[in-house]
Amino acid sequence: MKIDTAGLDELAKKLSDALPAGLQTLKADLEGNFRAVLQAGLARMDLVTRQDFDVQSGVLARTRAKLEDLEARLAALEARHGGAEPPAA
């Protein structure tokens, strides 16, 4: 998965902007450190993109619909044939 570096840059900037005035001289250095820590933390997570998630959600929905259809067809066949036949010995 590709991490959105623009979002990380914005978050790192917000963190560095929130520093007390005495630490503002270290702003650029801390901003880079914040960015690196955030990127490393996100890289360790098992994340997927929104696009991949949406595709898999669609696949799951179609699979569920097909399963429900097959279950209904099986129930209709079983009802028509008087239920399941006993296994042959």
C-alpha positions in Angstrom: 0.0 0.0 0.0 1.3 3.5 -0.8 1.1 5.9 2.0 -0.3 9.4 1.3 2.8 11.5 2.0 0.8 14.7 1.6 -1.4 13.7 4.5 1.6 12.8 6.6 3.4 16.0 5.7 0.3 18.0 6.8 0.0 16.1 10.1 3.7 16.5 10.8 3.4 20.2 10.2 0.4 20.5 12.5 2.4 18.7 15.2 5.4 20.9 14.8 3.2 24.0 14.8 1.7 22.9 18.1 5.1 23.1 19.8 5.7 25.7 22.5 7.4 28.9 21.3 10.7 27.9 22.9 10.9 24.8 20.6 10.0 26.6 17.4 13.7 26.9 16.5 13.8 23.1 16.2 10.6 23.1 14.1 12.1 21.8 10.8 14.0 19.0 12.5 11.1 17.9 14.6 8.7 18.1 11.7 11.0 15.6 9.8 11.1 13.4 12.9 7.4 13.5 13.3 7.0 12.5 9.6 9.4 9.6 10.0 7.7 8.3 13.1 4.2 8.6 11.6 5.3 6.9 8.4 7.1 4.0 10.2 4.0 3.5 12.4 1.7 3.3 9.5 4.0 1.0 7.5 3.9 -1.5 10.4 0.1 -1.7 10.2 -1.6 -4.1 7.8 -3.6 -1.5 5.9 -5.4 -1.6 2.6 -6.4 1.3 0.4 -10.0 2.5 0.3 -10.2 1.3 -3.3 -9.1 -2.2 -2.5 -11.5 -2.3 0.5 -14.4 -1.2 -1.8 -13.5 -3.8 -4.4 -13.4 -6.6 -1.8 -16.7 -5.4 -0.3 -18.3 -5.6 -3.7 -16.9 -9.1 -4.2 -18.2 -10.2 -0.8 -21.7 -8.7 -1.5 -21.9 -10.6 -4.8 -20.7 -13.8 -3.2 -23.3 -13.5 -0.4 -26.1 -12.9 -3.0 -25.0 -15.9 -5.0 -24.9 -18.1 -1.9 -28.4 -17.0 -0.9 -29.6 -17.9 -4.4 -28.0 -21.3 -4.2 -29.4 -22.0 -0.8 -32.9 -21.1 -2.0 -32.5 -23.3 -5.1 -31.3 -26.2 -2.9 -34.2 -25.8 -0.5 -36.6 -25.8 -3.5 -35.0 -29.0 -4.9 -35.1 -30.7 -1.5 -38.8 -29.7 -1.0 -39.6 -31.0 -4.5 -37.9 -34.3 -3.9 -39.1 -34.9 -0.3 -35.9 -34.0 1.5 -32.5 -35.5 1.4 -32.2 -39.2 0.5 -30.5 -41.5 2.9 -26.9 -42.3 2.0 -26.3 -45.6 0.3 -24.9 -48.3 2.5 
